[in-house]
Amino acid sequence: MSKEEYLSIAESYYTEFESLKASSNFYDYEKSLAEMMQKLSSEYMEKQLNESSVTQDRRKKNSNPF
């Protein structure tokens, strides 16, 4: 994944991050931030794994057992 691809994923969450400023208390802010960071990291990891995967079938065994 290139830097531009990562930045485009992060940019898609920017408005959500900015909306956190309107949170009424720190607990709501922290909870929402944690959820958004989890979605962002999940999307990033999924994209990374899809690029490095040779096959689309995740159940396929590798020829090298180690």
Buried (B, 14 or more C-beta within 10 A) or exposed (E): EEEEEBEEBEEEBEEBBEEEEEBEEEEEBEEBBEEBEEEBEEBBEEBEEEEEEEEEEEEEEEEEEE
